[in-house]
Amino acid sequence: MTNPDEETAYWFLGELVTHRALLGAGQIQRYLSGFFRNMPEYRTYLHNPRLHLPRTSNAAEALVGIIRRFLSRAHGFRTHASLIRWVRTLLKERQTIACNGSPLTKLLR
């Protein structure tokens, strides 16, 4: 699915659809169903290389972990606005997140 050629990617998608029935029911079927519905979104990084989007969600999950650890140390905020200001400050201090095999992803300000 990392092939930038749309025709090849959709050929592979057709192969997955063909063999999906062989996998049986359950969780794999649900994952594949979601993948089939959202395939263009999975390939966004190929269509927008200037954005340096990560190929996986690992960077986003790592950022969420950083924010959660910060929140657990902060023990709450008086207002929603103060929470937003603290998280923005944390992101400005971080500036980038490393994605395996990709250039550093700059955080939006």
MDAnalysis code that builds the backbone (N, CA, C; Angstrom):
import MDAnalysis as mda
import numpy as np

u = mda.Universe.empty(327, n_residues=109, atom_resindex=np.repeat(np.arange(109), 3), trajectory=True)
u.add_TopologyAttr("name", ["N", "CA", "C"] * 109)
u.add_TopologyAttr("resid", np.arange(1, 110))
u.add_TopologyAttr("resname", ["MET", "THR", "ASN", "PRO", "ASP", "GLU", "GLU", "THR", "ALA", "TYR", "TRP", "PHE", "LEU", "GLY", "GLU", "LEU", "VAL", "THR", "HIS", "ARG", "ALA", "LEU", "LEU", "GLY", "ALA", "GLY", "GLN", "ILE", "GLN", "ARG", "TYR", "LEU", "SER", "GLY", "PHE", "PHE", "ARG", "ASN", "MET", "PRO", "GLU", "TYR", "ARG", "THR", "TYR", "LEU", "HIS", "ASN", "PRO", "ARG", "LEU", "HIS", "LEU", "PRO", "ARG", "THR", "SER", "ASN", "ALA", "ALA", "GLU", "ALA", "LEU", "VAL", "GLY", "ILE", "ILE", "ARG", "ARG", "PHE", "LEU", "SER", "ARG", "ALA", "HIS", "GLY", "PHE", "ARG", "THR", "HIS", "ALA", "SER", "LEU", "ILE", "ARG", "TRP", "VAL", "ARG", "THR", "LEU", "LEU", "LYS", "GLU", "ARG", "GLN", "THR", "ILE", "ALA", "CYS", "ASN", "GLY", "SER", "PRO", "LEU", "THR", "LYS", "LEU", "LEU", "ARG"])
u.atoms.positions = np.array([
    [0.816, -1.198, 0.000],
    [0.000, 0.000, 0.000],
    [0.859, 1.262, 0.000],
    [2.162, 1.088, 0.149],
    [3.036, 2.262, 0.131],
    [3.464, 2.641, -1.273],
    [3.021, 1.898, -2.266],
    [3.341, 2.204, -3.660],
    [2.581, 3.465, -4.072],
    [3.280, 4.489, -4.569],
    [2.590, 5.727, -4.928],
    [1.657, 5.589, -6.130],
    [1.807, 4.518, -6.914],
    [0.974, 4.310, -8.091],
    [-0.434, 3.878, -7.666],
    [-1.427, 4.694, -7.989],
    [-2.811, 4.414, -7.584],
    [-3.329, 3.096, -8.158],
    [-3.004, 2.831, -9.420],
    [-3.503, 1.619, -10.069],
    [-3.000, 0.362, -9.343],
    [-1.726, 0.364, -8.997],
    [-1.155, -0.780, -8.270],
    [-1.785, -0.911, -6.893],
    [-1.961, 0.199, -6.210],
    [-2.561, 0.164, -4.873],
    [-3.974, -0.410, -4.924],
    [-4.756, 0.012, -5.896],
    [-6.123, -0.500, -5.981],
    [-6.165, -1.954, -6.465],
    [-5.151, -2.383, -7.221],
    [-5.066, -3.800, -7.578],
    [-4.863, -4.629, -6.309],
    [-3.940, -4.176, -5.432],
    [-3.723, -4.876, -4.166],
    [-4.983, -4.866, -3.312],
    [-5.690, -3.750, -3.317],
    [-6.945, -3.676, -2.573],
    [-7.935, -4.721, -3.093],
    [-8.013, -4.872, -4.410],
    [-8.877, -5.896, -4.996],
    [-8.479, -7.297, -4.557],
    [-7.178, -7.544, -4.460],
    [-6.698, -8.847, -3.982],
    [-7.126, -9.087, -2.537],
    [-7.028, -8.049, -1.726],
    [-7.479, -8.185, -0.323],
    [-8.967, -8.501, -0.260],
    [-9.749, -7.809, -1.065],
    [-11.190, -8.059, -1.086],
    [-11.459, -9.506, -1.493],
    [-10.739, -9.986, -2.497],
    [-10.924, -11.351, -2.986],
    [-10.628, -12.379, -1.901],
    [-9.581, -12.151, -1.126],
    [-9.159, -13.136, -0.130],
    [-9.750, -12.895, 1.259],
    [-10.513, -11.838, 1.410],
    [-11.079, -11.509, 2.716],
    [-11.955, -12.632, 3.252],
    [-12.713, -13.266, 2.380],
    [-13.606, -14.338, 2.811],
    [-12.833, -15.514, 3.397],
    [-11.605, -15.714, 2.969],
    [-10.803, -16.822, 3.483],
    [-10.355, -16.603, 4.922],
    [-10.379, -15.376, 5.373],
    [-9.899, -15.063, 6.719],
    [-10.920, -15.388, 7.803],
    [-12.168, -15.598, 7.415],
    [-13.190, -15.878, 8.411],
    [-13.736, -14.599, 9.022],
    [-14.557, -14.752, 10.025],
    [-15.196, -13.601, 10.671],
    [-14.336, -13.098, 11.822],
    [-14.767, -12.025, 12.411],
    [-14.100, -11.521, 13.602],
    [-13.399, -10.205, 13.399],
    [-12.419, -10.020, 14.242],
    [-11.714, -8.736, 14.317],
    [-11.010, -8.388, 13.000],
    [-10.398, -9.353, 12.343],
    [-9.694, -9.066, 11.088],
    [-10.664, -8.537, 10.047],
    [-11.848, -9.108, 9.990],
    [-12.868, -8.627, 9.051],
    [-13.215, -7.167, 9.332],
    [-13.352, -6.807, 10.603],
    [-13.681, -5.420, 10.966],
    [-12.551, -4.472, 10.574],
    [-11.298, -4.878, 10.823],
    [-10.168, -4.038, 10.438],
    [-10.128, -3.830, 8.926],
    [-10.295, -4.912, 8.183],
    [-10.272, -4.804, 6.724],
    [-11.419, -3.947, 6.202],
    [-12.585, -4.091, 6.810],
    [-13.733, -3.298, 6.390],
    [-13.448, -1.801, 6.562],
    [-12.877, -1.434, 7.708],
    [-12.506, -0.037, 7.945],
    [-11.429, 0.435, 6.987],
    [-10.496, -0.446, 6.685],
    [-9.431, -0.104, 5.744],
    [-9.996, 0.141, 4.356],
    [-10.914, -0.715, 3.902],
    [-11.508, -0.560, 2.570],
    [-12.255, 0.764, 2.458],
    [-12.998, 1.123, 3.505],
    [-13.775, 2.368, 3.473],
    [-12.874, 3.603, 3.475],
    [-11.712, 3.504, 4.110],
    [-10.880, 4.690, 4.331],
    [-9.524, 4.632, 3.641],
    [-9.384, 3.813, 2.620],
    [-8.078, 3.653, 1.980],
    [-7.452, 4.970, 1.513],
    [-8.196, 5.889, 0.911],
    [-7.545, 7.151, 0.487],
    [-6.891, 7.902, 1.652],
    [-7.492, 7.848, 2.843],
    [-6.908, 8.535, 3.995],
    [-5.612, 7.872, 4.442],
    [-5.529, 6.547, 4.299],
    [-4.304, 5.838, 4.662],
    [-3.150, 6.239, 3.753],
    [-3.448, 6.722, 2.579],
    [-2.422, 7.069, 1.606],
    [-2.182, 8.578, 1.506],
    [-2.700, 9.359, 2.425],
    [-2.570, 10.814, 2.389],
    [-1.115, 11.253, 2.354],
    [-0.258, 10.579, 3.098],
    [1.157, 10.978, 3.135],
    [1.808, 10.893, 1.754],
    [1.314, 10.009, 0.884],
    [1.871, 9.889, -0.470],
    [1.459, 11.062, -1.358],
    [0.276, 11.599, -1.123],
    [-0.254, 12.668, -1.965],
    [0.161, 14.062, -1.498],
    [0.687, 14.156, -0.280],
    [1.091, 15.454, 0.280],
    [2.497, 15.370, 0.869],
    [3.511, 15.078, 0.068],
    [4.862, 14.896, 0.625],
    [5.424, 16.153, 1.284],
    [4.981, 17.316, 0.857],
    [5.504, 18.551, 1.439],
    [5.121, 18.715, 2.903],
    [4.095, 17.992, 3.350],
    [3.657, 18.076, 4.746],
    [4.456, 17.168, 5.673],
    [5.275, 16.282, 5.098],
    [6.067, 15.332, 5.882],
    [5.197, 14.558, 6.865],
    [4.056, 14.080, 6.385],
    [3.152, 13.311, 7.244],
    [3.763, 11.949, 7.544],
    [3.576, 11.468, 8.765],
    [4.093, 10.127, 9.084],
    [3.278, 9.057, 8.372],
    [3.924, 7.911, 8.113],
    [3.238, 6.796, 7.462],
    [2.362, 6.022, 8.430],
    [2.613, 6.176, 9.700],
    [1.830, 5.467, 10.719],
    [1.297, 6.476, 11.720],
    [0.479, 6.003, 12.624],
    [-0.059, 6.888, 13.664],
    [0.833, 6.904, 14.898],
    [2.006, 6.282, 14.830],
    [2.883, 6.205, 16.001],
    [3.253, 7.583, 16.543],
    [3.527, 8.527, 15.651],
    [3.907, 9.867, 16.107],
    [2.759, 10.524, 16.853],
    [1.553, 10.386, 16.336],
    [0.384, 10.967, 17.011],
    [0.168, 10.297, 18.363],
    [0.318, 8.974, 18.397],
    [0.143, 8.256, 19.664],
    [1.223, 8.647, 20.665],
    [2.441, 8.864, 20.190],
    [3.516, 9.298, 21.080],
    [3.209, 10.678, 21.656],
    [2.690, 11.570, 20.807],
    [2.334, 12.914, 21.272],
    [1.217, 12.855, 22.312],
    [0.223, 12.020, 22.080],
    [-0.865, 11.863, 23.054],
    [-0.300, 11.364, 24.388],
    [0.656, 10.427, 24.325],
    [1.288, 9.931, 25.546],
    [2.019, 11.032, 26.300],
    [2.717, 11.888, 25.569],
    [3.427, 13.013, 26.189],
    [2.437, 13.933, 26.890],
    [1.334, 14.240, 26.217],
    [0.317, 15.124, 26.811],
    [-0.310, 14.465, 28.034],
    [-0.610, 13.167, 27.957],
    [-1.202, 12.468, 29.114],
    [-0.270, 12.466, 30.315],
    [1.023, 12.218, 30.081],
    [1.977, 12.239, 31.197],
    [2.035, 13.632, 31.825],
    [2.010, 14.654, 30.966],
    [2.001, 16.024, 31.474],
    [0.752, 16.280, 32.314],
    [-0.399, 15.840, 31.813],
    [-1.656, 16.063, 32.532],
    [-1.686, 15.319, 33.858],
    [-1.091, 14.144, 33.911],
    [-1.104, 13.395, 35.174],
    [-0.227, 14.081, 36.221],
    [0.804, 14.777, 35.790],
    [1.646, 15.513, 36.733],
    [1.008, 16.835, 37.148],
    [0.171, 17.396, 36.290],
    [-0.409, 18.716, 36.560],
    [-1.564, 18.642, 37.557],
    [-2.233, 17.508, 37.677],
    [-3.344, 17.329, 38.620],
    [-4.491, 18.300, 38.399],
    [-4.801, 18.571, 37.153],
    [-5.987, 19.369, 36.835],
    [-5.694, 20.837, 36.569],
    [-6.676, 21.504, 35.974],
    [-6.568, 22.919, 35.620],
    [-7.850, 23.618, 36.051],
    [-7.747, 24.890, 36.335],
    [-8.932, 25.628, 36.795],
    [-9.959, 25.828, 35.697],
    [-9.478, 26.092, 34.476],
    [-10.404, 26.337, 33.371],
    [-9.946, 25.564, 32.134],
    [-10.875, 25.404, 31.215],
    [-10.550, 24.761, 29.946],
    [-9.518, 25.593, 29.195],
    [-9.644, 26.897, 29.254],
    [-8.705, 27.791, 28.558],
    [-7.282, 27.623, 29.092],
    [-7.129, 27.444, 30.407],
    [-5.782, 27.264, 30.954],
    [-5.200, 25.923, 30.518],
    [-6.026, 24.896, 30.417],
    [-5.564, 23.612, 29.896],
    [-5.037, 23.773, 28.472],
    [-5.789, 24.452, 27.644],
    [-5.387, 24.673, 26.250],
    [-4.068, 25.441, 26.187],
    [-3.931, 26.464, 27.005],
    [-2.680, 27.249, 27.005],
    [-1.486, 26.386, 27.423],
    [-1.651, 25.550, 28.438],
    [-0.559, 24.683, 28.889],
    [-0.180, 23.667, 27.812],
    [-1.164, 23.068, 27.172],
    [-0.860, 22.076, 26.125],
    [-0.191, 22.753, 24.938],
    [-0.647, 23.927, 24.552],
    [0.012, 24.665, 23.454],
    [1.462, 24.973, 23.806],
    [1.695, 25.376, 25.044],
    [3.059, 25.673, 25.484],
    [3.916, 24.412, 25.440],
    [3.366, 23.297, 25.866],
    [4.083, 22.027, 25.803],
    [4.454, 21.688, 24.366],
    [3.516, 21.881, 23.433],
    [3.780, 21.587, 22.022],
    [4.830, 22.525, 21.436],
    [4.777, 23.801, 21.818],
    [5.781, 24.753, 21.334],
    [7.159, 24.376, 21.846],
    [7.220, 23.885, 23.076],
    [8.500, 23.485, 23.646],
    [9.037, 22.240, 22.938],
    [8.167, 21.299, 22.565],
    [8.558, 20.063, 21.866],
    [9.015, 20.349, 20.438],
    [8.289, 21.132, 19.696],
    [8.543, 21.571, 18.323],
    [8.509, 20.463, 17.275],
    [9.114, 19.311, 17.505],
    [9.128, 18.249, 16.501],
    [8.869, 16.891, 17.159],
    [8.483, 15.938, 16.322],
    [8.320, 14.555, 16.755],
    [9.009, 13.688, 15.713],
    [9.801, 12.733, 16.158],
    [10.497, 11.844, 15.234],
    [9.562, 10.728, 14.785],
    [9.522, 10.492, 13.484],
    [8.757, 9.391, 12.910],
    [9.759, 8.439, 12.288],
    [9.653, 7.171, 12.574],
    [10.605, 6.196, 12.034],
    [10.682, 6.296, 10.517],
    [11.886, 6.479, 10.008],
    [12.111, 6.497, 8.577],
    [11.669, 7.755, 7.866],
    [11.228, 8.762, 8.592],
    [10.758, 10.007, 7.981],
    [11.502, 11.182, 8.595],
    [11.501, 12.304, 7.895],
    [12.082, 13.505, 8.509],
    [11.267, 13.894, 9.749],
    [11.846, 14.709, 10.586],
    [11.127, 15.166, 11.769],
    [9.832, 15.853, 11.347],
    [8.771, 15.588, 12.075],
    [7.491, 16.224, 11.804],
    [7.381, 17.454, 12.669],
    [7.259, 18.612, 12.025],
    [7.118, 19.857, 12.789],
    [5.672, 19.970, 13.264],
    [5.509, 20.350, 14.511],
    [4.183, 20.531, 15.063],
    [3.626, 21.869, 14.622],
    [2.344, 21.886, 14.281],
    [1.704, 23.134, 13.865],
    [1.572, 24.053, 15.050],
    [1.628, 25.331, 14.801],
    [1.490, 26.312, 15.884],
    [0.182, 27.027, 15.776],
])
